Amino acid sequence: MDKAKFQLDERALQEKIAAEFQKMAERESANVSIRLLDPIGVMFSFVQDIQVQLSARAAEAQRMVEQLVANARDVATTIADSISEASTVFKEALGRSAHVAKLGWTLDPNSAFPDVLHLCKLTNRADADAYMLKRYEEADPELEHMEQSLRRNHLVAPFDTVLQQCFEAFRRGHYAICVANLMNILEGAASELDPPHITSTDLQKMLRKGGSVAKRAEQDMFTAAIWLSLATFVDDLYRSYPPPAISASNAPILSRHLTQHGRKEPPNEKIEVIRLLHALETALSLHRELGASLHMSLKGDSSAEAQEPGAPLVGAGK
């Protein structure tokens, strides 16, 4: 009896222990599963966060791209409008080159465009002279840069001695002695604008509208404006005046006719020397522009001939 009871108690104990062990095993298995699954869950959560951030950034990038495109479109429109406006202003300034020449100043491509534009708006010769004198005194007070530039040009090489002496006299304040000599140098340089086979010494005739120089200059708007300013300036400089004009109060300060024919002493004015030197630079610039236009014209003719294969074939068929 006791032995059977003992065996029963032992079996119950074993079953209890087995049940407890089963519970503990299940509990540990659950803990292990949780520990194994937690990093995977965190990883998926991280991936989801990245996806959300990427989506947000992609949307932001798209907005930025759209904004950049819109800004670029606005900038392009602004640039186009500015270019159109600048082109209009430029054409208007070129169209007033004769007006500027009437104020005593030629259109020199070496001048800054704001200076040209400012001159175009002036109506008084004294104001134009004051403006140009100030510009030269600020940029090149002793005219050293101008002297270097002019003396390097082969068109004025024949006058190098007298040109050097003119600059030396200018720096000493001896302006009157420069005027007649600079008129001669200007005439010599401007005469080189005409083809070599033309030997006329009449500079006004040489630069007149419809003449050889004018016809070549009119092929380009910019060159035509330079020519017109120089032709207008020379026309005023070379204009003949009757005897009463010599003593009249409105007699021109700068006149080749009165000066070179001994009717009037050259003006001893700094601005008049600068004016003639400025005109000389314009004449040399016109010579350069005409040379460039001629080169482009010849190049264009050659291209046109190269694109006409029919012409030689017609000749060959005869």
SVG drawing of the C-alpha trace seen along z (x, -y; Angstrom):
<svg xmlns="http://www.w3.org/2000/svg" viewBox="-2 -141 63 143">
<polyline fill="none" stroke="black" stroke-width="0.4" points="0.0,0.0 2.7,-2.4 4.8,-1.3 2.0,-1.9 1.3,-5.3 4.9,-6.3 5.1,-5.3 2.0,-7.4 3.4,-10.4 6.7,-10.0 4.8,-9.9 2.8,-13.0 6.0,-14.8 7.6,-13.8 4.5,-15.0 4.6,-18.3 8.3,-18.8 7.7,-18.0 4.9,-20.5 7.0,-23.2 9.9,-22.4 7.5,-22.7 6.2,-26.1 9.8,-27.3 10.8,-26.0 7.9,-27.8 8.6,-30.9 12.3,-30.9 11.4,-30.1 9.1,-33.1 11.8,-35.3 14.3,-34.0 11.8,-34.7 11.2,-38.2 14.9,-38.9 15.4,-37.5 12.4,-39.4 13.0,-42.8 16.0,-43.7 14.0,-42.7 11.2,-44.9 13.6,-47.8 15.1,-47.3 11.7,-47.4 10.8,-50.5 14.1,-52.1 13.5,-51.3 10.1,-52.7 11.5,-55.9 14.1,-56.2 11.3,-55.7 9.3,-58.5 12.3,-60.8 13.3,-60.0 9.8,-60.7 9.8,-64.0 13.2,-64.9 12.1,-63.8 9.1,-66.1 11.3,-68.9 13.8,-68.3 10.9,-68.4 9.7,-71.7 13.3,-73.0 13.6,-71.9 10.3,-73.5 11.4,-76.7 14.7,-76.7 13.0,-76.2 10.6,-79.1 13.5,-81.3 15.6,-80.4 12.6,-81.3 12.2,-84.6 16.0,-85.3 16.0,-84.4 13.0,-86.7 14.7,-89.5 18.0,-89.0 16.1,-88.9 14.3,-92.1 17.6,-93.7 19.3,-92.8 16.4,-94.1 16.4,-97.3 20.2,-97.7 20.1,-97.0 17.5,-99.7 19.5,-102.2 22.6,-101.2 20.9,-101.8 19.5,-105.2 23.0,-106.2 24.5,-105.3 21.7,-107.2 22.8,-110.3 26.4,-110.2 26.0,-113.2 24.5,-115.1 27.5,-114.2 29.8,-115.4 28.0,-118.7 28.9,-119.0 32.5,-118.7 33.2,-115.0 33.5,-112.0 32.2,-108.5 35.3,-106.6 34.9,-102.8 37.6,-103.1 35.2,-105.2 33.1,-103.6 29.5,-103.3 28.1,-105.2 30.2,-108.1 28.8,-108.0 25.2,-107.6 25.8,-110.6 27.0,-112.7 24.0,-111.8 21.7,-113.3 23.6,-116.6 22.5,-119.6 25.2,-122.1 28.7,-122.1 30.1,-123.6 28.6,-120.7 30.0,-118.1 33.4,-119.7 33.3,-119.8 32.2,-116.2 34.9,-114.9 37.7,-117.0 36.8,-115.5 36.8,-112.0 40.2,-112.4 41.7,-114.0 40.4,-111.1 41.5,-108.3 44.6,-109.6 45.6,-113.1 49.0,-113.3 47.7,-111.4 50.4,-108.8 48.3,-105.9 46.9,-107.7 50.4,-108.6 51.6,-105.0 48.5,-103.8 48.8,-106.4 52.6,-106.0 52.2,-102.3 49.8,-102.8 51.5,-102.5 49.2,-105.1 50.7,-107.9 54.2,-106.6 55.2,-109.2 54.3,-111.9 56.0,-110.3 58.4,-113.2 55.8,-116.0 53.3,-113.8 55.8,-113.2 56.5,-116.9 52.8,-117.7 52.5,-115.5 55.5,-117.1 54.1,-120.6 50.7,-119.4 52.3,-118.4 54.0,-121.8 50.6,-123.6 51.6,-124.8 48.4,-123.9 48.3,-126.4 51.5,-124.9 49.8,-121.5 46.6,-122.5 47.9,-123.1 50.2,-120.0 47.4,-117.8 45.1,-119.0 47.8,-117.9 48.2,-114.5 44.4,-114.0 44.2,-114.8 47.0,-112.4 45.5,-109.5 42.0,-110.2 43.2,-110.3 44.3,-106.7 40.7,-105.7 40.3,-106.2 41.5,-103.5 45.2,-104.0 44.3,-104.9 42.4,-108.0 44.7,-110.9 42.3,-113.7 43.4,-115.9 39.9,-117.2 39.1,-115.4 35.5,-116.7 34.9,-115.2 36.7,-112.1 34.3,-111.5 31.1,-112.8 27.9,-110.8 27.8,-108.6 31.6,-108.5 33.8,-105.5 34.4,-105.6 30.8,-106.1 29.6,-103.2 32.0,-100.8 31.1,-102.1 27.3,-101.7 27.6,-98.0 27.7,-97.9 25.6,-100.0 28.4,-100.5 31.0,-101.5 28.5,-103.8 27.9,-105.6 31.7,-106.1 32.0,-107.3 29.1,-109.7 30.5,-111.3 33.9,-111.7 32.5,-113.1 30.3,-115.6 33.3,-116.6 35.6,-117.1 32.9,-119.0 32.7,-121.5 36.5,-121.7 37.1,-122.3 34.3,-124.7 35.2,-127.9 34.2,-131.2 33.9,-134.6 36.1,-137.4 33.4,-138.9 33.4,-135.6 37.0,-136.1 36.2,-138.9 32.7,-137.9 31.9,-136.8 30.5,-133.5 33.6,-132.6 34.5,-128.9 37.2,-128.3 38.6,-125.4 38.8,-126.0 41.3,-124.6 40.5,-127.2 41.1,-130.2 44.1,-128.6 46.0,-127.1 45.5,-130.2 46.7,-132.6 43.4,-134.2 43.2,-133.3 45.6,-132.2 45.1,-128.6 43.3,-128.3 45.5,-127.8 43.0,-125.5 43.6,-122.1 40.2,-120.8 40.9,-121.7 44.0,-119.5 42.1,-116.6 39.3,-117.1 41.7,-116.7 43.5,-113.7 40.1,-112.1 39.1,-112.6 42.4,-111.1 41.7,-108.0 38.3,-107.8 39.8,-108.0 42.2,-105.2 39.3,-103.2 37.3,-103.7 40.2,-102.5 40.3,-99.3 36.6,-98.8 36.6,-99.2 39.4,-96.7 37.4,-94.2 34.3,-94.8 36.3,-94.3 37.8,-91.1 34.3,-89.7 32.9,-90.8 35.7,-89.0 35.2,-85.9 31.5,-86.0 32.1,-86.3 34.4,-83.3 31.9,-81.2 29.2,-82.2 31.4,-81.1 32.1,-77.8 28.4,-77.2 27.7,-77.6 28.9,-74.4 26.7,-75.0 28.7,-77.9 31.9,-75.9 29.7,-73.1 28.0,-75.5 31.4,-76.7 32.6,-73.1 29.6,-72.2 30.3,-74.9"/>
</svg>
